Amino acid sequence: MAELVTLARPYARAVFGYARAAGALSEWLVSLKESAAVTRDAKVAALLHSPTITTDGKAQAFIDICGGDESVGKPLANFFHILAENNRLALLPQIAELYELYKANEEKTVDVEVLSAFDIPEDLESKLAITLKETLKRDVTLNTLVDASLIGGAIVRAGDTVIDGSVRGRLTKLAEAMNG
């Protein structure tokens, strides 16, 4: 997986730079996510890995699957052709993921997932969002989910940062300490 991200990084940076200069960060994110979803289809994956189809043929077939030249637009079609020439169309999911991270960093935003053993009351959710905004120095979009297996407490995930304040997590740490 890390290898795919390494291969995808220069393309994600390039398309991000282009989209930022064009003032179209959100539009490109939508297009990249949609095209990434297309690459996950088994038939499309087989097409992208076919040794009998030329790179131009792969790019054009991919553009056609995504809605055709008019729907895709010239800049995105050119990007698909570049990816096809370098045999990188299959990296679109990783490119979209990296692009989304670059966009979030540019806009100083972060999506935070909170897993809680119980529903979190709105007032507590608001306080948590404010605290996370101050701590992370970013605008926070909070997504709360209930996971009864946590027993109590919560797990907060913000990008690479994970805070495990769940009872299950504490019990696991205690068991490791006792067996360690």
C-alpha positions in Angstrom: 0.0 0.0 0.0 2.8 2.5 0.9 4.4 1.8 -2.4 1.2 2.8 -4.3 1.0 6.0 -2.3 4.6 6.7 -3.2 3.9 6.2 -6.9 0.7 8.4 -6.6 2.2 11.3 -4.7 3.8 13.2 -7.7 0.6 13.0 -9.7 -1.5 14.1 -6.7 0.9 17.1 -6.1 0.8 18.0 -9.8 -3.0 17.9 -10.1 -3.4 19.7 -6.8 -1.1 22.5 -7.9 -3.0 22.8 -11.2 -6.4 22.9 -9.4 -5.2 25.4 -6.8 -3.9 27.7 -9.6 -7.2 27.3 -11.4 -9.2 28.0 -8.3 -11.0 24.7 -8.7 -10.0 22.6 -5.7 -13.4 21.3 -4.9 -14.4 20.5 -8.5 -11.2 18.5 -9.0 -11.8 16.6 -5.8 -15.2 15.5 -6.9 -13.8 14.5 -10.3 -11.0 12.5 -8.8 -13.2 10.7 -6.3 -15.6 9.8 -9.1 -12.9 8.5 -11.4 -11.3 6.6 -8.5 -14.6 4.9 -7.9 -14.7 3.9 -11.6 -11.2 2.3 -11.3 -12.5 0.0 -8.5 -14.9 -1.8 -10.9 -13.5 -5.2 -11.9 -14.2 -4.8 -15.6 -12.5 -1.4 -15.6 -9.5 -2.8 -13.7 -9.2 -5.6 -16.3 -9.2 -2.9 -19.1 -6.5 -0.9 -17.3 -4.3 -3.9 -17.0 -4.9 -5.3 -20.5 -1.7 -5.7 -22.5 -3.6 -5.7 -25.8 -4.9 -2.1 -25.5 -2.6 0.9 -26.2 -2.1 3.6 -23.6 -4.2 6.0 -25.8 -6.9 3.3 -26.1 -6.9 2.9 -22.3 -7.1 6.6 -21.7 -9.9 7.1 -24.2 -11.9 4.1 -22.9 -11.6 5.4 -19.4 -12.7 8.9 -20.5 -15.7 7.3 -22.3 -16.6 5.3 -19.2 -16.4 8.5 -17.1 -18.9 10.2 -19.4 -17.0 11.2 -22.5 -14.8 14.1 -23.6 -17.4 16.8 -23.0 -18.4 15.5 -19.6 -14.8 15.0 -18.4 -13.4 18.2 -19.8 -10.0 18.8 -21.4 -7.8 19.2 -18.3 -9.1 16.0 -16.7 -8.9 14.1 -20.0 -5.3 15.3 -20.4 -4.6 14.1 -16.9 -6.0 10.7 -17.7 -3.8 10.5 -20.8 -0.7 11.3 -18.8 -1.7 8.6 -16.2 -2.3 6.1 -19.0 1.1 6.9 -20.7 2.8 6.1 -17.4 0.6 3.1 -16.7 -0.8 4.9 -13.6 -4.6 5.0 -14.2 -5.1 2.4 -11.5 -3.5 4.7 -9.0 -6.5 7.1 -9.1 -7.9 6.0 -5.7 -4.5 6.8 -4.0 -4.2 10.1 -6.0 -7.7 11.1 -4.9 -6.9 10.3 -1.3 -3.7 12.3 -1.3 -5.4 15.2 -3.1 -8.0 15.3 -0.5 -5.3 15.5 2.2 -3.6 18.3 0.4 -6.9 20.2 0.0 -7.7 19.8 3.7 -4.2 21.1 4.7 -4.6 24.0 2.3 -8.0 24.9 3.7 -7.0 24.2 7.3 -9.8 21.6 7.8 -9.9 18.1 9.3 -12.6 15.5 9.4 -12.8 14.0 12.9 -14.4 10.6 13.6 -15.7 10.0 17.1 -16.6 6.4 18.1 -18.6 6.4 21.3 -20.2 3.7 23.3 -23.4 5.8 23.5 -25.0 8.7 21.6 -23.2 12.0 22.4 -25.6 14.8 23.4 -25.5 17.8 21.1 -24.1 20.2 23.7 -21.2 17.8 24.4 -20.6 17.3 20.7 -20.4 21.1 20.3 -17.9 21.4 23.2 -15.8 18.6 21.7 -15.8 20.3 18.3 -14.6 23.6 19.8 -11.9 21.9 21.9 -10.6 19.9 18.9 -10.7 23.1 16.7 -8.5 24.9 19.3 -6.2 21.9 19.8 -5.7 21.0 16.1 -5.8 24.7 14.9 -8.1 23.7 12.1 -11.8 23.8 11.3 -13.3 20.5 12.4 -16.1 18.5 10.8 -17.3 16.0 13.4 -18.7 12.6 12.5 -20.0 10.7 15.5 -20.7 7.0 15.4 -22.0 4.6 18.1 -20.0 1.4 18.8 -21.4 -0.4 21.9 -18.4 -2.8 21.9 -16.4 0.1 23.4 -18.2 -0.5 26.7 -17.7 3.2 27.7 -15.7 6.2 26.7 -14.8 7.1 23.1 -12.1 6.9 20.4 -11.3 10.1 18.5 -9.6 9.9 15.1 -8.3 13.0 13.3 -6.1 12.1 10.4 -3.1 10.2 11.8 -4.0 11.1 15.4 -5.9 8.6 17.4 -7.0 9.2 21.0 -8.4 6.0 22.6 -10.3 6.9 25.8 -12.6 3.8 25.6 -13.0 1.3 28.4 -12.2 -1.5 25.9 -8.9 0.3 25.1 -8.0 0.7 28.8 -8.8 -2.9 29.5 -6.6 -4.0 26.6 -3.7 -1.9 27.9 -4.2 -3.3 31.4 -4.2 -6.9 30.1 -1.0 -6.2 28.1 0.7 -4.7 31.2 -0.3 -7.7 33.3 0.9 -10.2 30.8 3.9 -8.2 29.7 
